[in-house]
Amino acid sequence: MSLEELNKIIAVKQMDLEECEQELNSRYYPSIVRIAMMDYIVNLQEQLEEYNKSMQNL
C-alpha cells in the first residue's frame, strides 16, 4: 500500500469517526443503537491506531 493510499484511508476513517461521535452525542438513540455505534467508534479508533503505526514504519 502506498503512502498516498494510506493517507486517504486514514482521512476517511477519521472523518467517519468524528461524524459518528458527533451524531451519538447530539441525538437520542435507543440503547441498542448506542451500543452498536459505540462499538463501531471503538473499532474505528483501533483501526486508526494500526494505520498510524503503519505510517511510522514506512
CHARMM internal coordinates of N, CA and C (Angstrom, degrees):
IC EDIT
DIST 1 N 1 CA 1.4420
DIST 1 CA 1 C 1.5261
ANGL 1 N 1 CA 1 C 108.18
DIST 1 C 2 N 1.3119
ANGL 1 CA 1 C 2 N 115.30
DIHE 1 N 1 CA 1 C 2 N 133.28
DIST 2 N 2 CA 1.4593
ANGL 1 C 2 N 2 CA 118.62
DIHE 1 CA 1 C 2 N 2 CA -178.48
DIST 2 CA 2 C 1.5311
ANGL 2 N 2 CA 2 C 110.59
DIHE 1 C 2 N 2 CA 2 C -79.89
DIST 2 C 3 N 1.2965
ANGL 2 CA 2 C 3 N 114.83
DIHE 2 N 2 CA 2 C 3 N 164.60
DIST 3 N 3 CA 1.4639
ANGL 2 C 3 N 3 CA 121.39
DIHE 2 CA 2 C 3 N 3 CA 179.67
DIST 3 CA 3 C 1.5265
ANGL 3 N 3 CA 3 C 110.35
DIHE 2 C 3 N 3 CA 3 C -63.01
DIST 3 C 4 N 1.3129
ANGL 3 CA 3 C 4 N 116.95
DIHE 3 N 3 CA 3 C 4 N -39.25
DIST 4 N 4 CA 1.4639
ANGL 3 C 4 N 4 CA 121.00
DIHE 3 CA 3 C 4 N 4 CA 179.81
DIST 4 CA 4 C 1.5350
ANGL 4 N 4 CA 4 C 111.23
DIHE 3 C 4 N 4 CA 4 C -63.84
DIST 4 C 5 N 1.3222
ANGL 4 CA 4 C 5 N 116.56
DIHE 4 N 4 CA 4 C 5 N -43.29
DIST 5 N 5 CA 1.4637
ANGL 4 C 5 N 5 CA 120.65
DIHE 4 CA 4 C 5 N 5 CA 178.18
DIST 5 CA 5 C 1.5231
ANGL 5 N 5 CA 5 C 110.89
DIHE 4 C 5 N 5 CA 5 C -63.60
DIST 5 C 6 N 1.2966
ANGL 5 CA 5 C 6 N 116.28
DIHE 5 N 5 CA 5 C 6 N -42.14
DIST 6 N 6 CA 1.4604
ANGL 5 C 6 N 6 CA 121.47
DIHE 5 CA 5 C 6 N 6 CA 179.40
DIST 6 CA 6 C 1.5287
ANGL 6 N 6 CA 6 C 110.56
DIHE 5 C 6 N 6 CA 6 C -63.12
DIST 6 C 7 N 1.3178
ANGL 6 CA 6 C 7 N 117.22
DIHE 6 N 6 CA 6 C 7 N -41.71
DIST 7 N 7 CA 1.4677
ANGL 6 C 7 N 7 CA 120.94
DIHE 6 CA 6 C 7 N 7 CA 178.23
DIST 7 CA 7 C 1.5244
ANGL 7 N 7 CA 7 C 111.39
DIHE 6 C 7 N 7 CA 7 C -63.22
DIST 7 C 8 N 1.3317
ANGL 7 CA 7 C 8 N 116.90
DIHE 7 N 7 CA 7 C 8 N -38.89
DIST 8 N 8 CA 1.4641
ANGL 7 C 8 N 8 CA 120.68
DIHE 7 CA 7 C 8 N 8 CA 179.16
DIST 8 CA 8 C 1.5281
ANGL 8 N 8 CA 8 C 110.57
DIHE 7 C 8 N 8 CA 8 C -66.36
DIST 8 C 9 N 1.3176
ANGL 8 CA 8 C 9 N 116.88
DIHE 8 N 8 CA 8 C 9 N -42.87
DIST 9 N 9 CA 1.4631
ANGL 8 C 9 N 9 CA 121.28
DIHE 8 CA 8 C 9 N 9 CA 179.29
DIST 9 CA 9 C 1.5185
ANGL 9 N 9 CA 9 C 110.06
DIHE 8 C 9 N 9 CA 9 C -61.82
DIST 9 C 10 N 1.3206
ANGL 9 CA 9 C 10 N 116.33
DIHE 9 N 9 CA 9 C 10 N -45.70
DIST 10 N 10 CA 1.4669
ANGL 9 C 10 N 10 CA 120.86
DIHE 9 CA 9 C 10 N 10 CA 179.98
DIST 10 CA 10 C 1.5255
ANGL 10 N 10 CA 10 C 110.44
DIHE 9 C 10 N 10 CA 10 C -61.68
DIST 10 C 11 N 1.3274
ANGL 10 CA 10 C 11 N 117.77
DIHE 10 N 10 CA 10 C 11 N -43.04
DIST 11 N 11 CA 1.4640
ANGL 10 C 11 N 11 CA 121.31
DIHE 10 CA 10 C 11 N 11 CA -178.99
DIST 11 CA 11 C 1.5271
ANGL 11 N 11 CA 11 C 111.30
DIHE 10 C 11 N 11 CA 11 C -62.93
DIST 11 C 12 N 1.3259
ANGL 11 CA 11 C 12 N 117.02
DIHE 11 N 11 CA 11 C 12 N -43.32
DIST 12 N 12 CA 1.4629
ANGL 11 C 12 N 12 CA 120.77
DIHE 11 CA 11 C 12 N 12 CA -179.29
DIST 12 CA 12 C 1.5271
ANGL 12 N 12 CA 12 C 110.61
DIHE 11 C 12 N 12 CA 12 C -66.58
DIST 12 C 13 N 1.3230
ANGL 12 CA 12 C 13 N 116.88
DIHE 12 N 12 CA 12 C 13 N -44.28
DIST 13 N 13 CA 1.4631
ANGL 12 C 13 N 13 CA 120.23
DIHE 12 CA 12 C 13 N 13 CA 179.95
DIST 13 CA 13 C 1.5305
ANGL 13 N 13 CA 13 C 110.82
DIHE 12 C 13 N 13 CA 13 C -65.76
DIST 13 C 14 N 1.3212
ANGL 13 CA 13 C 14 N 117.47
DIHE 13 N 13 CA 13 C 14 N -37.14
DIST 14 N 14 CA 1.4628
ANGL 13 C 14 N 14 CA 120.92
DIHE 13 CA 13 C 14 N 14 CA 178.46
DIST 14 CA 14 C 1.5293
ANGL 14 N 14 CA 14 C 110.38
DIHE 13 C 14 N 14 CA 14 C -65.12
DIST 14 C 15 N 1.3331
ANGL 14 CA 14 C 15 N 117.06
DIHE 14 N 14 CA 14 C 15 N -42.84
DIST 15 N 15 CA 1.4685
ANGL 14 C 15 N 15 CA 120.08
DIHE 14 CA 14 C 15 N 15 CA 177.84
DIST 15 CA 15 C 1.5293
ANGL 15 N 15 CA 15 C 110.69
DIHE 14 C 15 N 15 CA 15 C -63.82
DIST 15 C 16 N 1.3233
ANGL 15 CA 15 C 16 N 116.65
DIHE 15 N 15 CA 15 C 16 N -42.23
DIST 16 N 16 CA 1.4529
ANGL 15 C 16 N 16 CA 121.12
DIHE 15 CA 15 C 16 N 16 CA 178.98
DIST 16 CA 16 C 1.5310
ANGL 16 N 16 CA 16 C 110.52
DIHE 15 C 16 N 16 CA 16 C -62.03
DIST 16 C 17 N 1.3094
ANGL 16 CA 16 C 17 N 116.23
DIHE 16 N 16 CA 16 C 17 N -43.19
DIST 17 N 17 CA 1.4628
ANGL 16 C 17 N 17 CA 121.21
DIHE 16 CA 16 C 17 N 17 CA 178.54
DIST 17 CA 17 C 1.5252
ANGL 17 N 17 CA 17 C 110.86
DIHE 16 C 17 N 17 CA 17 C -60.67
DIST 17 C 18 N 1.3150
ANGL 17 CA 17 C 18 N 117.23
DIHE 17 N 17 CA 17 C 18 N -46.70
DIST 18 N 18 CA 1.4619
ANGL 17 C 18 N 18 CA 121.16
DIHE 17 CA 17 C 18 N 18 CA -179.57
DIST 18 CA 18 C 1.5218
ANGL 18 N 18 CA 18 C 111.25
DIHE 17 C 18 N 18 CA 18 C -63.01
DIST 18 C 19 N 1.3322
ANGL 18 CA 18 C 19 N 116.98
DIHE 18 N 18 CA 18 C 19 N -42.06
DIST 19 N 19 CA 1.4630
ANGL 18 C 19 N 19 CA 120.54
DIHE 18 CA 18 C 19 N 19 CA 179.41
DIST 19 CA 19 C 1.5282
ANGL 19 N 19 CA 19 C 111.23
DIHE 18 C 19 N 19 CA 19 C -65.25
DIST 19 C 20 N 1.3144
ANGL 19 CA 19 C 20 N 117.47
DIHE 19 N 19 CA 19 C 20 N -41.95
DIST 20 N 20 CA 1.4662
ANGL 19 C 20 N 20 CA 121.22
DIHE 19 CA 19 C 20 N 20 CA 179.60
DIST 20 CA 20 C 1.5184
ANGL 20 N 20 CA 20 C 111.07
DIHE 19 C 20 N 20 CA 20 C -64.04
DIST 20 C 21 N 1.3207
ANGL 20 CA 20 C 21 N 116.59
DIHE 20 N 20 CA 20 C 21 N -44.42
DIST 21 N 21 CA 1.4667
ANGL 20 C 21 N 21 CA 119.97
DIHE 20 CA 20 C 21 N 21 CA 179.75
DIST 21 CA 21 C 1.5266
ANGL 21 N 21 CA 21 C 110.61
DIHE 20 C 21 N 21 CA 21 C -63.37
DIST 21 C 22 N 1.3291
ANGL 21 CA 21 C 22 N 116.67
DIHE 21 N 21 CA 21 C 22 N -42.24
DIST 22 N 22 CA 1.4602
ANGL 21 C 22 N 22 CA 120.47
DIHE 21 CA 21 C 22 N 22 CA 179.91
DIST 22 CA 22 C 1.5293
ANGL 22 N 22 CA 22 C 110.66
DIHE 21 C 22 N 22 CA 22 C -65.58
DIST 22 C 23 N 1.3109
ANGL 22 CA 22 C 23 N 116.99
DIHE 22 N 22 CA 22 C 23 N -43.52
DIST 23 N 23 CA 1.4590
ANGL 22 C 23 N 23 CA 121.40
DIHE 22 CA 22 C 23 N 23 CA 179.51
DIST 23 CA 23 C 1.5308
ANGL 23 N 23 CA 23 C 110.94
DIHE 22 C 23 N 23 CA 23 C -63.32
DIST 23 C 24 N 1.3067
ANGL 23 CA 23 C 24 N 116.50
DIHE 23 N 23 CA 23 C 24 N -43.11
DIST 24 N 24 CA 1.4657
ANGL 23 C 24 N 24 CA 120.95
DIHE 23 CA 23 C 24 N 24 CA -179.85
DIST 24 CA 24 C 1.5238
ANGL 24 N 24 CA 24 C 111.29
DIHE 23 C 24 N 24 CA 24 C -62.18
DIST 24 C 25 N 1.3113
ANGL 24 CA 24 C 25 N 116.59
DIHE 24 N 24 CA 24 C 25 N -37.58
DIST 25 N 25 CA 1.4678
ANGL 24 C 25 N 25 CA 120.80
DIHE 24 CA 24 C 25 N 25 CA -176.63
DIST 25 CA 25 C 1.5247
ANGL 25 N 25 CA 25 C 113.76
DIHE 24 C 25 N 25 CA 25 C -85.63
DIST 25 C 26 N 1.3296
ANGL 25 CA 25 C 26 N 117.84
DIHE 25 N 25 CA 25 C 26 N -14.40
DIST 26 N 26 CA 1.4576
ANGL 25 C 26 N 26 CA 119.00
DIHE 25 CA 25 C 26 N 26 CA -173.39
DIST 26 CA 26 C 1.5263
ANGL 26 N 26 CA 26 C 114.39
DIHE 25 C 26 N 26 CA 26 C -105.12
DIST 26 C 27 N 1.3309
ANGL 26 CA 26 C 27 N 117.98
DIHE 26 N 26 CA 26 C 27 N -11.34
DIST 27 N 27 CA 1.4595
ANGL 26 C 27 N 27 CA 120.09
DIHE 26 CA 26 C 27 N 27 CA -177.70
DIST 27 CA 27 C 1.5066
ANGL 27 N 27 CA 27 C 110.87
DIHE 26 C 27 N 27 CA 27 C -134.34
DIST 27 C 28 N 1.3212
ANGL 27 CA 27 C 28 N 114.40
DIHE 27 N 27 CA 27 C 28 N 160.06
DIST 28 N 28 CA 1.4609
ANGL 27 C 28 N 28 CA 120.07
DIHE 27 CA 27 C 28 N 28 CA 176.66
DIST 28 CA 28 C 1.5279
ANGL 28 N 28 CA 28 C 108.62
DIHE 27 C 28 N 28 CA 28 C -86.55
DIST 28 C 29 N 1.3113
ANGL 28 CA 28 C 29 N 116.26
DIHE 28 N 28 CA 28 C 29 N 133.45
DIST 29 N 29 CA 1.4514
ANGL 28 C 29 N 29 CA 122.67
DIHE 28 CA 28 C 29 N 29 CA 174.19
DIST 29 CA 29 C 1.5246
ANGL 29 N 29 CA 29 C 108.39
DIHE 28 C 29 N 29 CA 29 C -134.23
DIST 29 C 30 N 1.3310
ANGL 29 CA 29 C 30 N 116.80
DIHE 29 N 29 CA 29 C 30 N 148.93
DIST 30 N 30 CA 1.4714
ANGL 29 C 30 N 30 CA 118.73
DIHE 29 CA 29 C 30 N 30 CA 174.36
DIST 30 CA 30 C 1.5304
ANGL 30 N 30 CA 30 C 109.92
DIHE 29 C 30 N 30 CA 30 C -59.54
DIST 30 C 31 N 1.3029
ANGL 30 CA 30 C 31 N 116.19
DIHE 30 N 30 CA 30 C 31 N 157.92
DIST 31 N 31 CA 1.4692
ANGL 30 C 31 N 31 CA 121.60
DIHE 30 CA 30 C 31 N 31 CA -175.31
DIST 31 CA 31 C 1.5186
ANGL 31 N 31 CA 31 C 112.76
DIHE 30 C 31 N 31 CA 31 C -54.74
DIST 31 C 32 N 1.3233
ANGL 31 CA 31 C 32 N 117.96
DIHE 31 N 31 CA 31 C 32 N -43.92
DIST 32 N 32 CA 1.4576
ANGL 31 C 32 N 32 CA 120.22
DIHE 31 CA 31 C 32 N 32 CA -176.82
DIST 32 CA 32 C 1.5352
ANGL 32 N 32 CA 32 C 111.36
DIHE 31 C 32 N 32 CA 32 C -64.10
DIST 32 C 33 N 1.3237
ANGL 32 CA 32 C 33 N 116.50
DIHE 32 N 32 CA 32 C 33 N -35.62
DIST 33 N 33 CA 1.4631
ANGL 32 C 33 N 33 CA 120.28
DIHE 32 CA 32 C 33 N 33 CA 178.00
DIST 33 CA 33 C 1.5271
ANGL 33 N 33 CA 33 C 109.52
DIHE 32 C 33 N 33 CA 33 C -70.07
DIST 33 C 34 N 1.3157
ANGL 33 CA 33 C 34 N 117.01
DIHE 33 N 33 CA 33 C 34 N -40.95
DIST 34 N 34 CA 1.4656
ANGL 33 C 34 N 34 CA 120.73
DIHE 33 CA 33 C 34 N 34 CA 178.59
DIST 34 CA 34 C 1.5240
ANGL 34 N 34 CA 34 C 111.00
DIHE 33 C 34 N 34 CA 34 C -61.99
DIST 34 C 35 N 1.3360
ANGL 34 CA 34 C 35 N 116.32
DIHE 34 N 34 CA 34 C 35 N -41.42
DIST 35 N 35 CA 1.4620
ANGL 34 C 35 N 35 CA 120.28
DIHE 34 CA 34 C 35 N 35 CA 178.72
DIST 35 CA 35 C 1.5219
ANGL 35 N 35 CA 35 C 110.45
DIHE 34 C 35 N 35 CA 35 C -62.84
DIST 35 C 36 N 1.3350
ANGL 35 CA 35 C 36 N 116.65
DIHE 35 N 35 CA 35 C 36 N -44.24
DIST 36 N 36 CA 1.4655
ANGL 35 C 36 N 36 CA 120.66
DIHE 35 CA 35 C 36 N 36 CA 179.15
DIST 36 CA 36 C 1.5276
ANGL 36 N 36 CA 36 C 110.76
DIHE 35 C 36 N 36 CA 36 C -63.28
DIST 36 C 37 N 1.3144
ANGL 36 CA 36 C 37 N 117.21
DIHE 36 N 36 CA 36 C 37 N -41.59
DIST 37 N 37 CA 1.4663
ANGL 36 C 37 N 37 CA 120.48
DIHE 36 CA 36 C 37 N 37 CA 179.00
DIST 37 CA 37 C 1.5265
ANGL 37 N 37 CA 37 C 110.98
DIHE 36 C 37 N 37 CA 37 C -65.39
DIST 37 C 38 N 1.3229
ANGL 37 CA 37 C 38 N 116.60
DIHE 37 N 37 CA 37 C 38 N -41.76
DIST 38 N 38 CA 1.4657
ANGL 37 C 38 N 38 CA 119.53
DIHE 37 CA 37 C 38 N 38 CA 179.21
DIST 38 CA 38 C 1.5255
ANGL 38 N 38 CA 38 C 110.78
DIHE 37 C 38 N 38 CA 38 C -65.07
DIST 38 C 39 N 1.3224
ANGL 38 CA 38 C 39 N 116.89
DIHE 38 N 38 CA 38 C 39 N -37.75
DIST 39 N 39 CA 1.4605
ANGL 38 C 39 N 39 CA 120.66
DIHE 38 CA 38 C 39 N 39 CA 176.69
DIST 39 CA 39 C 1.5275
ANGL 39 N 39 CA 39 C 110.65
DIHE 38 C 39 N 39 CA 39 C -63.28
DIST 39 C 40 N 1.3179
ANGL 39 CA 39 C 40 N 116.32
DIHE 39 N 39 CA 39 C 40 N -42.78
DIST 40 N 40 CA 1.4602
ANGL 39 C 40 N 40 CA 120.93
DIHE 39 CA 39 C 40 N 40 CA 178.20
DIST 40 CA 40 C 1.5290
ANGL 40 N 40 CA 40 C 111.02
DIHE 39 C 40 N 40 CA 40 C -63.15
DIST 40 C 41 N 1.3221
ANGL 40 CA 40 C 41 N 116.57
DIHE 40 N 40 CA 40 C 41 N -40.60
DIST 41 N 41 CA 1.4613
ANGL 40 C 41 N 41 CA 121.21
DIHE 40 CA 40 C 41 N 41 CA 178.51
DIST 41 CA 41 C 1.5212
ANGL 41 N 41 CA 41 C 110.72
DIHE 40 C 41 N 41 CA 41 C -62.57
DIST 41 C 42 N 1.3237
ANGL 41 CA 41 C 42 N 116.91
DIHE 41 N 41 CA 41 C 42 N -43.58
DIST 42 N 42 CA 1.4673
ANGL 41 C 42 N 42 CA 121.02
DIHE 41 CA 41 C 42 N 42 CA 178.28
DIST 42 CA 42 C 1.5303
ANGL 42 N 42 CA 42 C 110.09
DIHE 41 C 42 N 42 CA 42 C -62.16
DIST 42 C 43 N 1.3310
ANGL 42 CA 42 C 43 N 116.48
DIHE 42 N 42 CA 42 C 43 N -43.03
DIST 43 N 43 CA 1.4660
ANGL 42 C 43 N 43 CA 120.07
DIHE 42 CA 42 C 43 N 43 CA 178.49
DIST 43 CA 43 C 1.5286
ANGL 43 N 43 CA 43 C 111.38
DIHE 42 C 43 N 43 CA 43 C -61.95
DIST 43 C 44 N 1.3170
ANGL 43 CA 43 C 44 N 117.28
DIHE 43 N 43 CA 43 C 44 N -42.74
DIST 44 N 44 CA 1.4611
ANGL 43 C 44 N 44 CA 120.31
DIHE 43 CA 43 C 44 N 44 CA 177.61
DIST 44 CA 44 C 1.5237
ANGL 44 N 44 CA 44 C 111.22
DIHE 43 C 44 N 44 CA 44 C -62.51
DIST 44 C 45 N 1.3243
ANGL 44 CA 44 C 45 N 117.08
DIHE 44 N 44 CA 44 C 45 N -42.21
DIST 45 N 45 CA 1.4608
ANGL 44 C 45 N 45 CA 120.42
DIHE 44 CA 44 C 45 N 45 CA 179.42
DIST 45 CA 45 C 1.5311
ANGL 45 N 45 CA 45 C 110.77
DIHE 44 C 45 N 45 CA 45 C -62.00
DIST 45 C 46 N 1.3283
ANGL 45 CA 45 C 46 N 116.82
DIHE 45 N 45 CA 45 C 46 N -41.45
DIST 46 N 46 CA 1.4678
ANGL 45 C 46 N 46 CA 120.27
DIHE 45 CA 45 C 46 N 46 CA 178.65
DIST 46 CA 46 C 1.5261
ANGL 46 N 46 CA 46 C 111.26
DIHE 45 C 46 N 46 CA 46 C -65.37
DIST 46 C 47 N 1.3271
ANGL 46 CA 46 C 47 N 116.28
DIHE 46 N 46 CA 46 C 47 N -41.55
DIST 47 N 47 CA 1.4581
ANGL 46 C 47 N 47 CA 119.93
DIHE 46 CA 46 C 47 N 47 CA 178.50
DIST 47 CA 47 C 1.5262
ANGL 47 N 47 CA 47 C 110.80
DIHE 46 C 47 N 47 CA 47 C -63.25
DIST 47 C 48 N 1.3223
ANGL 47 CA 47 C 48 N 116.51
DIHE 47 N 47 CA 47 C 48 N -41.66
DIST 48 N 48 CA 1.4615
ANGL 47 C 48 N 48 CA 119.92
DIHE 47 CA 47 C 48 N 48 CA 178.96
DIST 48 CA 48 C 1.5251
ANGL 48 N 48 CA 48 C 111.13
DIHE 47 C 48 N 48 CA 48 C -63.14
DIST 48 C 49 N 1.3120
ANGL 48 CA 48 C 49 N 116.93
DIHE 48 N 48 CA 48 C 49 N -39.24
DIST 49 N 49 CA 1.4651
ANGL 48 C 49 N 49 CA 120.18
DIHE 48 CA 48 C 49 N 49 CA 176.99
DIST 49 CA 49 C 1.5240
ANGL 49 N 49 CA 49 C 110.77
DIHE 48 C 49 N 49 CA 49 C -61.52
DIST 49 C 50 N 1.3296
ANGL 49 CA 49 C 50 N 116.55
DIHE 49 N 49 CA 49 C 50 N -42.73
DIST 50 N 50 CA 1.4642
ANGL 49 C 50 N 50 CA 120.42
DIHE 49 CA 49 C 50 N 50 CA 179.07
DIST 50 CA 50 C 1.5247
ANGL 50 N 50 CA 50 C 111.14
DIHE 49 C 50 N 50 CA 50 C -64.41
DIST 50 C 51 N 1.3317
ANGL 50 CA 50 C 51 N 116.80
DIHE 50 N 50 CA 50 C 51 N -43.30
DIST 51 N 51 CA 1.4666
ANGL 50 C 51 N 51 CA 120.10
DIHE 50 CA 50 C 51 N 51 CA 178.69
DIST 51 CA 51 C 1.5196
ANGL 51 N 51 CA 51 C 111.03
DIHE 50 C 51 N 51 CA 51 C -64.00
DIST 51 C 52 N 1.3299
ANGL 51 CA 51 C 52 N 116.89
DIHE 51 N 51 CA 51 C 52 N -38.42
DIST 52 N 52 CA 1.4595
ANGL 51 C 52 N 52 CA 119.98
DIHE 51 CA 51 C 52 N 52 CA 178.92
DIST 52 CA 52 C 1.5229
ANGL 52 N 52 CA 52 C 110.42
DIHE 51 C 52 N 52 CA 52 C -65.80
DIST 52 C 53 N 1.3289
ANGL 52 CA 52 C 53 N 117.58
DIHE 52 N 52 CA 52 C 53 N -37.32
DIST 53 N 53 CA 1.4693
ANGL 52 C 53 N 53 CA 120.50
DIHE 52 CA 52 C 53 N 53 CA 175.63
DIST 53 CA 53 C 1.5217
ANGL 53 N 53 CA 53 C 110.17
DIHE 52 C 53 N 53 CA 53 C -64.49
DIST 53 C 54 N 1.3290
ANGL 53 CA 53 C 54 N 116.60
DIHE 53 N 53 CA 53 C 54 N -40.01
DIST 54 N 54 CA 1.4693
ANGL 53 C 54 N 54 CA 120.75
DIHE 53 CA 53 C 54 N 54 CA 178.19
DIST 54 CA 54 C 1.5245
ANGL 54 N 54 CA 54 C 110.74
DIHE 53 C 54 N 54 CA 54 C -62.38
DIST 54 C 55 N 1.3363
ANGL 54 CA 54 C 55 N 115.89
DIHE 54 N 54 CA 54 C 55 N -37.52
DIST 55 N 55 CA 1.4676
ANGL 54 C 55 N 55 CA 120.35
DIHE 54 CA 54 C 55 N 55 CA 179.16
DIST 55 CA 55 C 1.5237
ANGL 55 N 55 CA 55 C 110.43
DIHE 54 C 55 N 55 CA 55 C -63.99
DIST 55 C 56 N 1.3061
ANGL 55 CA 55 C 56 N 117.03
DIHE 55 N 55 CA 55 C 56 N -37.13
DIST 56 N 56 CA 1.4660
ANGL 55 C 56 N 56 CA 120.44
DIHE 55 CA 55 C 56 N 56 CA -179.00
DIST 56 CA 56 C 1.5217
ANGL 56 N 56 CA 56 C 110.97
DIHE 55 C 56 N 56 CA 56 C -70.19
DIST 56 C 57 N 1.3249
ANGL 56 CA 56 C 57 N 117.35
DIHE 56 N 56 CA 56 C 57 N -27.65
DIST 57 N 57 CA 1.4579
ANGL 56 C 57 N 57 CA 120.99
DIHE 56 CA 56 C 57 N 57 CA -178.72
DIST 57 CA 57 C 1.5194
ANGL 57 N 57 CA 57 C 113.11
DIHE 56 C 57 N 57 CA 57 C -82.73
DIST 57 C 58 N 1.3381
ANGL 57 CA 57 C 58 N 117.92
DIHE 57 N 57 CA 57 C 58 N -9.27
DIST 58 N 58 CA 1.4698
ANGL 57 C 58 N 58 CA 120.23
DIHE 57 CA 57 C 58 N 58 CA 179.54
DIST 58 CA 58 C 1.4979
ANGL 58 N 58 CA 58 C 112.15
DIHE 57 C 58 N 58 CA 58 C -80.26
END
COOR INIT
IC SEED 1 N 1 CA 1 C
IC BUILD
